Amino acid sequence: MSDATLHATAQDPDDFAVQIADQVESFLVAVSEVAKGEDPDSAVPFLLLEVSQLLLAGGRLGAHEDIVPDERYEPDLGPEPDVDELRERFAVMLEPIDVYSEVFDPYEPRKAPVPARISDDLADLITDLRHGMAHYRAGRTTEALWWWQFSYFSNWGSTASATLRALQSVVAHVRLNQPLAELDGLDTDQSVIGDETLEFEAGRVMAEEIGEPLGIRPVK
């Protein structure tokens, strides 16, 4: 496919590349809009939906046969767009729940959880997906699909999965009126953290404290 651009009338909407690119673009646009903070009341539920939909694209890429790029070396895309502002916006918006615990590989025995941040995860997702989108917009469709598939396995797939788990947990705790324990000073800068400390590190996230500002309501 040459001169690939999103929503071009000459493209087959059933084409695999077009569908993946549409899902990636939808995520990039939607999450960037959430980061503007114009509707913070619906931020968490909206992010839960968008990350869930992105993982559908990831699952399709993961199930697809290996995609081989047309060129041996990846063309230079120039400097990556800066995502620090987006990261900082989400860190402020999600401050009560930004930090969560994550196990990088569930098949590694006795692997201790480590602290992570939703704001960092979202910025990493944006970076990976934009990289592939730059190839797609330049007409290098196979290169874009290869990058999205490769980075799904190596980075953004596990990152999105962990983010989804954290967001779903927040929504579940609030909707089911199950408060989280106190943060107790946990931060992602710490290198050695006990399992008990990590059990609930999202902070004092009571339904009555964050339910309304995050746009989540307890189950009646």
N, C-alpha and C positions, 0 to 999 in steps of 0.2 A: 504494500500500500504506500503510495507516494504522496507527498504534500498533505500529510495527515493533519487535519485540524478538527477540533471537536465540533460535532453537530453539522458537519458539511453535508449538503444534500446528496452528494455523489456516494457517500458511504452507506454501506448496508447496516441498518441498525441492529441486525442480528449477528453481525460480525463480532467475534470474541474480543478483538482488540478495542473496538468501539465501545463495547459494553464495559470493559474494565476501565478504560479511560474515563467514561462517563461517571462511573462510581468513584473513581479517584478524584475527579474534578469536583463532584458533588461534596465529597468530604472536605476538600481543601477550601472551597467557598464557604460551606456551612460553618466549619470550625473557626475560620477567620472572622466570620460575622459574630459568632459567640464571643470571641476574644475582644471585640469592641466594647463589650459591657453594656450595650443598650438595653438588653433584656436579661439582667442577671437572675431574675426570679425563676427562669426556666433553664438556666445553664446546665445543671446536672442532668435532668431528664433528657435534654436535647443532646448532650454529649453521649449519654448512654445509647441513644438511638443511632447517632452518627457512627460511633465506633463499632456498634453491632453491624451496621450495614457495610462498613469498610471491611470487616472480617469476612463477610460473604464474598467480596472480591478476592480477598486473600485465600480463602478456601478454594475458590475456583482456580486461582493461580497455582496453589499447592497441588491440586489434583491433576492439573494439566501436565502433559509430557514436557520434558526439559526443553526450554526455549534456548536456541543457539543464536547469538547475535550475528549479523551479517559481516561485521568487521572484527578482526582479531583484537584490536585495541579500541577502547571506548573513546569516542571523540571528546575533545575538551569542551566543556560547557562554560568555562569561565568561573568566576567566583560564585559561591553559593549565596543565595539571598539570606540576609540576616533574619534570624527568628528570635533574637533576644527580647525584643519588645513584646512579641506574642507570648513568650514564656513568662515574662514578668507580669503581664496582664492576667494571665491565668493563675499565677502564684497568688496575686492579690485577691482575685475573685473567689478562688477555691481555698483560701487560707485555712479554714477550720478542718478541711478534709484532705489537704494536698498531699500530706505524707501518709504512706501506707506500707505494708510489708509485702515482700515478693520473694518467691523462690525461683531462681533463674531456670533451673532444669529439674522438673519433678522426678526424673529418672536417675538423678545422681543421689546415691544413698547418703543419708544424714547431712544433707545440704541445709545449712542454716538460712533462715529468711534474712533478707537485707532490706533496709528502708529505701523507698523510692518515692518519687513525686509525680503526681498526675500532670502538673505543669511541664515538667521535663519530658515526660512521655509524649505529650501532645506536640511539643516542639520537635522532638525527634521524628515523630510520624510525618509532620509537615515537611521536614527536610528531606526524608527519604522519598516521599511521594512527589514532591516538586522536582526532584532530580529526574525521575522517570518522565514526568510530564514535560520537562524541557526537551527531552528527546522526541517525545510524541509530537509536540507542536512543531518541531523542526522536520517532521516527516520521517523520522527514524523509528518506525513503529515496532519493528522487531527488537531494536535496542531498548526501547521503552519497556516492552513486555519482559525482556530478559532481566532488566534492572529491577522491575517490580517483583518478579518471581524470585530472583536471587536475594534481594533485600527482605522479602517476606520470610524466607527461610532463615536468613542470617541476623535479622534485626527487627523489622517493624511488625512482623507477625507476632512474636512473643511479647513485644512492647504493647501492641494493641490488645492482646489477650489479657495481659496483666492490668492494663487500664480499665478494660471492660469489667473485670472481676472487682476492681476497687469501686468503680461507679455503681455497679449492681449491688455491692455490699452496702454502700451508703444509702441507696434508695430503699433497700430491704430493711435496714436498721430503723430508718425513719418511719416507713410505712407500717412496720410491725411494732413500733414503739419499743425498740430494743436499744437502750442507750449504750454508747461506747465508753470505755474507761478513759481515764485522763492520759494526756500525752506523756507526761513525766519527762519532758525535756528531750525526747527523741528527735533526731534530725538525720538527714542523709549524710552529714559530714562524719558521723560516728562510724567506726570500723568494726568494733566488737560490741555486739548487743546480744543479750540473753533472750531466749525464747519467750520467757514470761513477759519481758518488757515489750516484745514485739507483738504480743497477742492482740492488743488493741492500741495502736499508736496514732490513730487519726485525731486524737484530742478529745475534749469534752464535747462530744457531738450528741447532744440531747435533741429529741424531736422538737421540743418547744423552742430550742435555741437556733437550730439551723433549718428546720422544716420549712418555715415560711420564707426566709430569704433565699433559699435554694429552690423554691418552687415545688417542694415535695410535701405531700399531706399524709398524715398517718391513716392507716386503714380504720374505718369506722367500725 
